[in-house]
Structures are given as structure tokens and as C-alpha cells.
């Protein structure tokens, strides 16, 4: 399978592109992560979201520790070809390492205070193995 389709993306100087995971059916933005050519190619090839972890310095298969994988339904790029949207089915209902459905659980209120607007569905200590 040719990877020529990856040439259409405007990769950053670091070889990365922001990737937004959006829940299929609801349109909810679950999370934002980074992808490089290899991770985006693997995402298309396997049908499961694979990201580049800047903190780990390696490929990160979403759900590799938690089991909360993302099954890919579509891959899109924006008009400038510098952001990727991955439409996914979130397995287990939890995308965020905090144990919430999505990572965008804080909202700025009228008083300039960040308020938590989404509950923790599962204690992160119960999801991730302890190092």
C-alpha cells in the first residue's frame, strides 16, 4: 500500500501534526494528541488510533495500558492540511487518562474560574498499572 497520501499533510518542523480524536456519532471531541508519518500510517493500516507520545518519545497505541482503544471510522485533514481529525469509536467509553469520557472536562465560567463539567467514570489508578 502506497503512503503517498501522507505527502498531502503539512508536517511541523518536528515531523508532527496535531490530531483530534472525535467520537463517531456524537461529534464529541475526545482528545488531542500528536501524530508522525509512522503513527498515521499505522492508524490507517490497523484501523486503531496510534499516536506519537512526545513525553515517552515513542509510538503510543491508544489503549495499550488502559484497554480503551479507539477504532477508526474516518481520517480527515483540515483546509490547510495541518491538522488531522480521526473519527473514532471509543472503546470502554474513556478517552482521558483522568478516567473521564473526554479530555476537555474543564470549562471557563463567567467569573474566570475553571469548573469541572464532566465526571470521573473510573479511578485512573484502577485503569493504569502502577510503575
TORMAR-650943 format. One record per residue (C-alpha): residue in three letters; x, y, z. Coordinates in Angstrom, 2 decimals. Layout:
BEGIN
<r 'Ala'; <X; Y; Z>>
...
***
This chain:
BEGIN
<r 'Unk'; <0.00; 0.00; 0.00>>
<r 'Unk'; <1.46; 3.37; -1.04>>
<r 'Unk'; <1.98; 6.03; 1.62>>
<r 'Unk'; <1.88; 8.87; -0.92>>
<r 'Unk'; <-1.32; 10.19; 0.72>>
<r 'Unk'; <0.81; 11.24; 3.71>>
<r 'Unk'; <2.60; 13.79; 1.49>>
<r 'Unk'; <-0.54; 15.96; 1.43>>
<r 'Unk'; <-0.12; 16.73; 5.15>>
<r 'Unk'; <1.87; 19.78; 6.26>>
<r 'Unk'; <4.05; 18.21; 8.93>>
<r 'Unk'; <5.59; 20.50; 11.53>>
<r 'Unk'; <9.34; 21.08; 11.70>>
<r 'Unk'; <9.41; 18.33; 14.34>>
<r 'Unk'; <7.69; 15.90; 11.94>>
<r 'Unk'; <4.43; 16.02; 13.90>>
<r 'Unk'; <0.88; 17.10; 13.22>>
<r 'Unk'; <-1.88; 17.71; 15.80>>
<r 'Unk'; <-4.53; 15.00; 15.75>>
<r 'Unk'; <-8.01; 15.46; 17.18>>
<r 'Unk'; <-9.94; 12.34; 18.15>>
<r 'Unk'; <-13.65; 12.91; 17.59>>
<r 'Unk'; <-16.30; 10.44; 18.69>>
<r 'Unk'; <-18.23; 8.94; 15.82>>
<r 'Unk'; <-21.96; 9.52; 16.05>>
<r 'Unk'; <-21.86; 12.25; 18.72>>
<r 'Unk'; <-19.16; 14.54; 17.34>>
<r 'Unk'; <-17.70; 14.98; 20.84>>
<r 'Unk'; <-14.03; 15.98; 20.81>>
<r 'Unk'; <-12.41; 13.29; 22.95>>
<r 'Unk'; <-8.78; 14.34; 22.97>>
<r 'Unk'; <-5.90; 15.91; 21.09>>
<r 'Unk'; <-2.61; 14.12; 20.54>>
<r 'Unk'; <0.31; 14.20; 18.10>>
<r 'Unk'; <1.00; 12.02; 15.09>>
<r 'Unk'; <4.01; 11.46; 12.89>>
<r 'Unk'; <4.03; 9.78; 9.48>>
<r 'Unk'; <4.53; 6.34; 11.01>>
<r 'Unk'; <1.72; 6.65; 13.55>>
<r 'Unk'; <-0.76; 7.99; 11.00>>
<r 'Unk'; <0.23; 5.25; 8.55>>
<r 'Unk'; <-0.26; 2.61; 11.25>>
<r 'Unk'; <-3.60; 4.16; 12.21>>
<r 'Unk'; <-4.84; 3.72; 8.65>>
<r 'Unk'; <-3.30; 0.26; 8.30>>
<r 'Unk'; <-4.59; -1.19; 11.59>>
<r 'Unk'; <-7.87; 0.69; 11.98>>
<r 'Unk'; <-6.89; 1.64; 15.54>>
<r 'Unk'; <-5.54; 5.02; 16.67>>
<r 'Unk'; <-1.78; 5.19; 17.05>>
<r 'Unk'; <-0.19; 8.44; 18.20>>
<r 'Unk'; <3.30; 9.79; 18.81>>
<r 'Unk'; <3.92; 10.35; 22.51>>
<r 'Unk'; <6.21; 13.33; 22.99>>
<r 'Unk'; <6.66; 12.51; 26.68>>
<r 'Unk'; <7.54; 8.84; 26.02>>
<r 'Unk'; <9.44; 9.55; 22.81>>
<r 'Unk'; <7.77; 6.64; 21.03>>
<r 'Unk'; <4.66; 5.40; 19.27>>
<r 'Unk'; <1.65; 5.11; 21.55>>
<r 'Unk'; <-1.14; 2.71; 20.65>>
<r 'Unk'; <-4.19; 4.28; 22.29>>
<r 'Unk'; <-5.41; 1.86; 24.93>>
<r 'Unk'; <-2.16; -0.10; 25.20>>
<r 'Unk'; <-2.27; 0.20; 29.01>>
<r 'Unk'; <-5.92; 1.02; 29.73>>
<r 'Unk'; <-7.56; -1.21; 27.13>>
<r 'Unk'; <-9.60; 1.81; 25.97>>
<r 'Unk'; <-8.73; 1.61; 22.29>>
<r 'Unk'; <-10.02; 3.88; 19.56>>
<r 'Unk'; <-11.45; 2.14; 16.50>>
<r 'Unk'; <-11.04; 4.41; 13.48>>
<r 'Unk'; <-14.04; 5.18; 11.29>>
<r 'Unk'; <-12.58; 8.07; 9.24>>
<r 'Unk'; <-9.43; 10.16; 8.84>>
<r 'Unk'; <-9.78; 13.78; 7.71>>
<r 'Unk'; <-7.50; 16.79; 7.33>>
<r 'Unk'; <-8.45; 20.44; 7.64>>
<r 'Unk'; <-8.40; 23.02; 4.83>>
<r 'Unk'; <-4.74; 23.89; 5.47>>
<r 'Unk'; <-3.75; 20.20; 5.74>>
<r 'Unk'; <-2.01; 20.88; 9.07>>
<r 'Unk'; <-4.47; 19.24; 11.48>>
<r 'Unk'; <-5.82; 15.68; 11.37>>
<r 'Unk'; <-9.21; 14.62; 12.69>>
<r 'Unk'; <-9.61; 10.96; 13.50>>
<r 'Unk'; <-13.24; 9.89; 13.85>>
<r 'Unk'; <-13.26; 7.05; 16.35>>
<r 'Unk'; <-15.38; 4.67; 18.34>>
<r 'Unk'; <-14.02; 4.96; 21.88>>
<r 'Unk'; <-13.88; 1.50; 23.46>>
<r 'Unk'; <-14.74; 1.42; 27.15>>
<r 'Unk'; <-16.14; 4.96; 26.99>>
<r 'Unk'; <-13.00; 6.54; 28.49>>
<r 'Unk'; <-10.53; 8.54; 26.36>>
<r 'Unk'; <-8.81; 10.59; 29.06>>
<r 'Unk'; <-6.10; 9.40; 31.45>>
<r 'Unk'; <-8.08; 11.12; 34.24>>
<r 'Unk'; <-10.80; 8.46; 33.88>>
<r 'Unk'; <-13.23; 10.77; 32.08>>
<r 'Unk'; <-15.02; 10.25; 28.78>>
<r 'Unk'; <-13.02; 13.07; 27.16>>
<r 'Unk'; <-10.06; 15.30; 27.98>>
<r 'Unk'; <-11.94; 18.61; 27.71>>
<r 'Unk'; <-13.64; 18.44; 31.09>>
<r 'Unk'; <-12.85; 21.94; 32.33>>
<r 'Unk'; <-14.83; 24.99; 31.25>>
<r 'Unk'; <-14.16; 28.66; 31.96>>
<r 'Unk'; <-17.15; 30.19; 33.76>>
<r 'Unk'; <-18.33; 33.82; 33.73>>
<r 'Unk'; <-16.16; 34.57; 36.79>>
<r 'Unk'; <-12.96; 33.39; 35.11>>
<r 'Unk'; <-12.84; 30.14; 37.08>>
<r 'Unk'; <-12.19; 26.74; 35.53>>
<r 'Unk'; <-15.00; 24.39; 36.52>>
<r 'Unk'; <-15.05; 20.62; 36.02>>
<r 'Unk'; <-18.03; 19.76; 33.86>>
<r 'Unk'; <-17.53; 16.02; 33.32>>
<r 'Unk'; <-17.40; 13.30; 35.96>>
<r 'Unk'; <-14.65; 10.77; 36.53>>
<r 'Unk'; <-16.07; 7.49; 35.23>>
<r 'Unk'; <-13.33; 5.28; 36.61>>
<r 'Unk'; <-10.45; 5.95; 39.01>>
<r 'Unk'; <-7.25; 6.25; 36.93>>
<r 'Unk'; <-5.41; 4.06; 39.49>>
<r 'Unk'; <-7.81; 1.26; 38.60>>
<r 'Unk'; <-7.16; 1.76; 34.87>>
<r 'Unk'; <-3.39; 2.07; 34.62>>
<r 'Unk'; <-0.80; -0.22; 36.01>>
<r 'Unk'; <1.43; 1.35; 38.59>>
<r 'Unk'; <5.11; 1.73; 37.77>>
***
